[in-house]
Amino acid sequence: MAQILERLRDVGDKRIAEMDAAGIDMQVLSLNTPGLEQCDAVEAAALAREANDFVAAAVERYPARFAGFAALPLAAPEQAADELECMVRQCGFRGAIINGHHRGRYLDDSFFWPILERAESLGVPIYLHPTQPPQPVIEASYGGFKPDVTYMLAGAGWGWHIETAIHVLRTILGGAFDRFPALQLIIGHMGEALPFMSSRVDVMTTAITGLKRPVSAYLRENVYYTFSGFNFIPTFLDLLLQVGVDRIIFSADYPYGSMAQARTFLDQLPVSASDRTRIAHGNAERLLGL
């Protein structure tokens, strides 16, 4: 713990100064890609506790400025569910982060459903963050170029957005939200292309899924969407038209994106003052209990 506190002294005040300069009051902290999802159960459990202890210390030191999402040992779902409950009940965490698939397995697999069940019972969301597609997908769909082109095409330039969209669709089509109807996901990057495709997916799948609702209904009722560095007005307007203002949450995607640029984008959105307030903080406050 002493080492954690020393690290916090090094970075906490600097981060808050950057937030103040951008006009951002609070950030939700989490362990980002590649996360723990590709680790085995033993390694993931140890690293989850280390990461969560660090975030918990930051939240305790700066309770008005930071909140936390729990890192989970996805390879051990029951243990992951217990870790989530511990961090929510004992440390006030506001949800969990899952960085994509676990070695090619997705949340539609009932193996992971203890985590979904616990998140629903606790009333906290899961942030589904992008990660690289499984290696065979990278080789088949993104290979054959210079290594740096393949890396970017499979990652932030295209692939991990489509990977996350597929993960969400698999979770819906696998019946997770029919089984856990109050469960909420959060995804970034203005919806990972899902809003643009939602009507097409409905047309092509509604008659054959066996689900209780069309796919687009789950996207409107069980998923929230953040900016995450997608500071593009046309993309925002498509998201707004597809899911409505109450499902959109401001985010800066720091440290990958600029807090100042994200705040400028928020201020320039072509929406009413009341809708801007919902997007800026109201929706997050309601979802996360802030």
C-alpha angles and dihedrals in degrees: 000000000000090000090050092052091048091053090048091054088054097051110016101074091043091052093049091050089054090049091050091050090054095044094246117144103188141018130195109223124213143158107263138207129346085027121159100302096104094047126097119251099265096047093043093052093052094046093045091056092048093049094044092049089054093050091045090053091050092050091048092050095045105023095162094051108037137047128177144232115202123241110224135205093236093184089068106045099183090049090046091052090051091048090052093050092047093052093045097046100035103030103026096242114172101218142312138282123222116187100211130279127359105234091320097321120116136202092264085074107098087222087081098042095100085070093050092046092051093047090052093048091049092047094233129129131237117229107216105205125190125259134172115289117252111287096252089056091050091051095046100040106024106025129101097064135092109295094250091050092049091047094052095039091052091044136031095349095062121314105072091050091054089042090056092046090053090048091054092046091049090051091052097042091046089062098247094137093046087055094040104027097171094051115119129202127195121207130179141218094062091298105320090263092302097116091055092051101036098098092048091050090051093051093049101040114025095091095050109036101080088218124141093240139021115272091251090059091060089047089055098040107031104033134068123197132215132195096237095178096315093126094168120128097208091051091048092050092052090051091048092051093047103044108013133240096283092068098053123093129188116239136162100206089226129213090024093046133040116259091207093052091048091052092048089051091051091051091051098050113126094237137109122272091252092051091048088054091053092050095042097053116324097084092046092048091053096045098042099034093239 
